[in-house]
Amino acid sequence: ARASAAELELASLREECEEAESELEAAQKERRAGEETLSKAVLEQEEEAEAAEQTSIQYEHFALAGLTKAEQAIKEMESREEEMAARLLDKEKEVAELEEVQATGLAAFHSAIEEEEATAAEARAEAEA
């Protein structure tokens, strides 16, 4: 009877052992699945972070390129302004020279008219005398 009780207890212990092994295997599978899920999530987040960083770098490059173009356009405009100011100054000098020539010519013309009038007056005076 003792042997039979020991055999029953041994069988019971074996059954408990098998159940524990089965639970251990299930827990290990669950742990592996959890690790896989976590690993995938970490990888996805790293990929998203890298993509966001690349996008940020691209936007930065676009912004820098735009800034460079804007600076270049400003320099070109300033250069054109300087050219236009120099041209305007040249034109103003030309106008001043022409006005001076015109004034000199006009003064000479008036002087010639006055001389003609004086000569005509002298001729009239002589003719009357």
C-alpha positions in Angstrom: 0.0 0.0 0.0 2.9 2.3 0.7 4.4 1.6 -2.7 1.1 2.4 -4.3 0.7 5.7 -2.3 4.3 6.6 -3.3 3.5 5.8 -6.9 0.4 7.9 -6.8 2.3 10.8 -5.3 5.1 10.4 -7.9 2.5 10.4 -10.7 0.9 13.5 -9.1 4.3 15.2 -8.9 5.1 14.2 -12.5 1.8 15.7 -13.6 2.5 18.9 -11.7 5.9 19.0 -13.2 4.5 18.6 -16.7 1.9 21.4 -16.0 4.7 23.6 -14.7 6.8 22.9 -17.8 3.9 23.6 -20.0 3.2 26.9 -18.2 6.9 27.8 -18.5 6.9 27.1 -22.2 3.8 29.3 -22.6 5.4 32.1 -20.5 8.6 31.9 -22.6 6.6 32.0 -25.8 4.7 35.0 -24.5 8.0 36.7 -23.4 9.5 36.1 -26.9 6.4 37.5 -28.6 6.6 40.6 -26.2 10.3 41.0 -27.0 9.6 40.8 -30.7 6.8 43.3 -30.5 9.0 45.6 -28.4 11.9 45.2 -30.8 9.6 46.0 -33.8 8.2 49.1 -32.0 11.7 50.3 -31.2 12.8 49.8 -34.8 9.7 51.6 -36.1 10.4 54.5 -33.8 14.0 54.7 -34.8 13.0 54.6 -38.5 10.4 57.4 -37.9 13.0 59.5 -36.0 15.5 59.0 -38.8 12.9 60.0 -41.5 11.9 63.0 -39.4 15.6 64.0 -39.1 16.1 63.6 -42.9 13.0 65.7 -43.6 14.3 68.3 -41.2 17.7 68.3 -42.9 16.0 68.7 -46.3 13.9 71.6 -45.1 17.1 73.2 -43.7 18.8 72.8 -47.0 15.8 74.3 -48.9 15.8 77.2 -46.4 19.5 77.8 -46.9 19.2 77.6 -50.6 16.4 80.1 -50.5 18.3 82.4 -48.3 21.3 82.2 -50.6 19.2 83.0 -53.6 17.5 85.9 -51.7 20.9 87.3 -50.7 22.2 87.0 -54.3 19.0 88.8 -55.6 19.5 91.6 -53.0 23.2 92.0 -54.1 22.1 92.1 -57.7 19.4 94.7 -56.9 22.0 96.8 -55.0 24.4 96.6 -57.9 21.6 97.7 -60.3 20.8 100.6 -58.0 24.4 101.7 -58.0 24.5 101.5 -61.8 21.3 103.5 -62.1 22.6 106.1 -59.6 25.8 106.5 -61.6 23.8 106.8 -64.9 21.5 109.4 -63.3 24.5 111.4 -62.1 26.0 111.2 -65.7 22.7 112.4 -67.2 22.4 115.2 -64.6 26.0 116.3 -65.6 25.0 116.2 -69.3 21.9 118.2 -68.7 23.9 120.8 -66.7 26.4 121.1 -69.5 23.7 121.5 -72.1 22.0 124.1 -70.0 25.3 125.9 -69.7 25.8 125.7 -73.5 22.2 126.9 -74.0 22.6 129.8 -71.6 25.9 130.8 -73.3 24.3 130.6 -76.8 21.3 132.5 -75.6 23.5 135.2 -74.1 25.5 135.4 -77.3 22.3 135.6 -79.3 20.9 138.4 -77.1 24.2 140.2 -77.4 24.2 139.9 -81.2 20.6 141.2 -81.3 21.6 144.1 -79.1 24.6 144.8 -81.3 22.3 144.6 -84.4 19.9 147.0 -82.8 22.7 149.4 -81.8 24.1 149.2 -85.3 20.6 149.8 -86.8 20.1 152.7 -84.4 23.4 154.2 -85.4 22.6 153.8 -89.1 19.2 155.5 -88.5 20.9 158.3 -86.6 23.4 158.8 -89.4 20.7 158.6 -92.0 18.6 161.2 -90.2 21.6 163.4 -89.8 
